[in-house]
Amino acid sequence: MVFMSTFIKRYSAKNGGTVIQVVHKRGRIVVKTTHIGTAHTEDDLNILIAVAKNIIRSTQQQMDLFPPKPDAVGMVMERSYSKLLWDTLCNAYCCLGFDVLNDMVFRQLVIARLIEPTSKLDTIRVLSEIGQAPTSNTEIHRCLRRIVFDNYRSIASTCCFRHTSPKSLSLLLYDVTTLYFETQQEDNYRRPGLSKERRLEPQITVGLLVARDGFPLEIQSFEGNRAEVKTIMEILSVFKTRYGLDELTVCADAAMLSSGNIQALEDAGYHYIIGSRIAKTPYEIAEYIKEPGVELLDGQIFDTLQSMNTGKKTERVKRRVIYQYKKDRAGLDLRNINKLLDKAQRMVDGETEFKHNRFLKVDDAIKTINYALVAESRLKAGIKGYVTDLDIPAREVIDSYHQLFQVERSFRMSKSDLKARPVFHHKRDSIEAHLTVVFVALAIARYIEARAMVSIKRFIRTIRPVQTGVVRINGKPYIVDPLVSADAKKLLGALEAKCGS
């Protein structure tokens, strides 16, 4: 009969370490070799030998014929934690200069929001799960007060500005959104207003200014019923004053377009690119297509001068307005027009109840279709306008405007990945502190995404499972380094190579 034997093999590696293996033999033939690891210190060697002994015991049948030997190794896995993830996010935090705040609780709030956005109280659980000594609920609320009292947002904004390259600052992108509250109790700050999500709860309006690449530069909140058009000048004024800038070019969508805003931008010395609402088909385009058989070409551009109000009653000036026709946009516009027309027709026929419809005309309770408006809408389909004071090629103006998707993406990240809403705080100072935490977390998220080339959600999902272990052997704790996957190494390498760039 040939017996199976199992034993621990150790030998010196070329790099100076000690290799530990478990060898399984049947007679003189090696059946299987299990590589345990390479030790470079005495502690590592003890851990690897203990692991090897556990493997040997697991492959042998146990008989209670003899008492355990006095030198038997007792090893238990005490805990594991996300040291690599914490260290990586802390490194990004410091690379952006936020460590100048010298506030560990604030750092914990920011990083916890990146890992698992939740309530401030539940943040204690998140920190415990990733191996950080959690703070108390009392200390968190003290930190919220420090954020406002010591003006952390201004300091954080300055860090973001210093990190941003002059090229990215050559075009500033601005947009607004609304954040709602899980309450029906309104006040002078949290007020019902025009909601992009069509919600009825009290809300605040939040303006976000980002660089060309979407990196956040400035955030500011306003009353929930503040019109979007009345926010842009205030946030631009704060930004320009803080850094003493002479010349800025800002890009915003049509919601910011008003004669007063454009005049204010010009008076303040800003350059601008703003989306233009098209009330009727521009004269130049109408003249171009009125000839039989003439159609607009995909991407065709019309560079015009249009007479506009200055905000004063009688004064008008000529401003540059660029129009572009896109075939895909026209298809979408026409489908929406046909849907609206179909709804209006069903109301005229009495098939559905009466609702507001811009194609529906009501005179003396008689409902008819406004076919002139339908025809005008179809003529405008696919045409978008851009108002600017810049003397640059029209194509460059349009391409710059399309960078607005960057600020929209930042808003989507803050609402989804960072869960900035709903807001559960009640006092304005706490709400402003919450926005500051979200702002700093957003900056770190955009920093990581730009370098790792993956979403922050995927980044966290890849790195978080890499767990550092604490093994207790004969009562003494030992740290066990994790096995880092190839995907995680690739992401970490991208961050390490570009930190500070």
Sequence and secondary structure as in RCSB ss.txt:
>XXXX:A:sequence
MVFMSTFIKRYSAKNGGTVIQVVHKRGRIVVKTTHIGTAHTEDDLNILIAVAKNIIRSTQQQMDLFPPKPDAVGM
VMERSYSKLLWDTLCNAYCCLGFDVLNDMVFRQLVIARLIEPTSKLDTIRVLSEIGQAPTSNTEIHRCLRRIVFD
NYRSIASTCCFRHTSPKSLSLLLYDVTTLYFETQQEDNYRRPGLSKERRLEPQITVGLLVARDGFPLEIQSFEGN
RAEVKTIMEILSVFKTRYGLDELTVCADAAMLSSGNIQALEDAGYHYIIGSRIAKTPYEIAEYIKEPGVELLDGQ
IFDTLQSMNTGKKTERVKRRVIYQYKKDRAGLDLRNINKLLDKAQRMVDGETEFKHNRFLKVDDAIKTINYALVA
ESRLKAGIKGYVTDLDIPAREVIDSYHQLFQVERSFRMSKSDLKARPVFHHKRDSIEAHLTVVFVALAIARYIEA
RAMVSIKRFIRTIRPVQTGVVRINGKPYIVDPLVSADAKKLLGALEAKCGS
>XXXX:A:secstr
   EEEEEEEEE TTS EEEEEEEEETTEEEEEEEEEEESSHHHHHHHHHHHHHHHHHTS   TTS   TT   E
EEEEEE HHHHHHHHHHHHHTTGGGG  HHHHHHHHHHHHS   TTTHHHHHHHTT     HHHHHHHHHHHHHT
THHHHHHHHHHHHS HHHHTSEEEEEEEEEBS S   SSSB    TT   S EEEEEEEE TTS EEEEEEEETT
  GGGTHHHHHHHHHHHHT S  EEEE GGG  HHHHHHHHHTT EEEEEE  SS  HHHHHHH STT    TT 
EEEEEEEEE SSSS EEEEEEEEEE HHHHHHHHHHHHHHHHHHHHHHTTSS     TTEEEETTEEEE HHHHH
HHHHHTTEEEEEE   S HHHHHHHHGGGHHHHHHHHHHHTTS   SB   SHHHHHHHHHHHHHHHHHHHHHHH
HH S HHHHHHHHTT  EEEEEETTEEEEE     HHHHHHHHHHHHHTT 
